């Protein structure tokens, strides 16, 4: 049912935008702007290609050196240790204590919430502040 609602919403949006679309005439503006842009020179294209080749070669050299020095083995060992500690923490988590604390919080929640009189006083203060702010804004923008 949710998919049908999403499809219906999308159909309504498409119909709305199709009915309210406007075409803005640019009178050749786009073509003039594109023609005025500088064209890329052949030398710049070659320079960019060489830049990519040199960067790729440098990256491969750095990765090769890291592999040769055994850096990736150390990183792998550290990541495996971290994953093991996280899984052990999840496995040893006291879910019952979390459930008990959640139930106690929900049981005490009415005590933590403000009373009806406190809520009314808060609303009156907020309304007063809103009115004062509106008056100051009205005076400011006269």
RACORHU-V498598 format. One record per residue. N is the residue number from 1. SS is DSSP state (2 for helix, 1 for strand, 0 for the rest). Layout:
BEGIN
n=N ss=SS
n=N ss=SS
END
This chain:
BEGIN
n=1 ss=0
n=2 ss=2
n=3 ss=2
n=4 ss=2
n=5 ss=2
n=6 ss=2
n=7 ss=2
n=8 ss=2
n=9 ss=2
n=10 ss=2
n=11 ss=2
n=12 ss=2
n=13 ss=2
n=14 ss=2
n=15 ss=2
n=16 ss=2
n=17 ss=2
n=18 ss=2
n=19 ss=2
n=20 ss=0
n=21 ss=0
n=22 ss=0
n=23 ss=0
n=24 ss=0
n=25 ss=0
n=26 ss=0
n=27 ss=0
n=28 ss=0
n=29 ss=2
n=30 ss=2
n=31 ss=2
n=32 ss=2
n=33 ss=2
n=34 ss=2
n=35 ss=2
n=36 ss=2
n=37 ss=0
n=38 ss=0
n=39 ss=0
n=40 ss=0
n=41 ss=0
n=42 ss=2
n=43 ss=2
n=44 ss=2
n=45 ss=2
n=46 ss=2
n=47 ss=2
n=48 ss=2
n=49 ss=2
n=50 ss=2
n=51 ss=2
n=52 ss=2
n=53 ss=2
n=54 ss=2
n=55 ss=2
n=56 ss=2
n=57 ss=2
n=58 ss=2
n=59 ss=2
n=60 ss=2
n=61 ss=2
n=62 ss=2
n=63 ss=2
n=64 ss=2
n=65 ss=2
n=66 ss=2
n=67 ss=2
n=68 ss=2
n=69 ss=2
n=70 ss=0
n=71 ss=2
n=72 ss=2
n=73 ss=2
n=74 ss=2
n=75 ss=2
n=76 ss=2
n=77 ss=2
n=78 ss=2
n=79 ss=2
n=80 ss=2
n=81 ss=2
n=82 ss=2
n=83 ss=2
n=84 ss=2
n=85 ss=2
n=86 ss=2
n=87 ss=2
n=88 ss=2
n=89 ss=2
n=90 ss=2
n=91 ss=2
n=92 ss=0
n=93 ss=0
n=94 ss=0
n=95 ss=2
n=96 ss=2
n=97 ss=2
n=98 ss=2
n=99 ss=2
n=100 ss=2
n=101 ss=2
n=102 ss=2
n=103 ss=2
n=104 ss=2
n=105 ss=2
n=106 ss=2
n=107 ss=2
n=108 ss=2
n=109 ss=2
n=110 ss=2
n=111 ss=2
n=112 ss=2
n=113 ss=0
n=114 ss=0
n=115 ss=0
n=116 ss=2
n=117 ss=2
n=118 ss=2
n=119 ss=2
n=120 ss=2
n=121 ss=2
n=122 ss=2
n=123 ss=2
n=124 ss=2
n=125 ss=2
n=126 ss=2
n=127 ss=2
n=128 ss=2
n=129 ss=2
n=130 ss=2
n=131 ss=2
n=132 ss=2
n=133 ss=2
n=134 ss=2
n=135 ss=2
n=136 ss=2
n=137 ss=2
n=138 ss=2
n=139 ss=2
n=140 ss=2
n=141 ss=0
n=142 ss=0
END
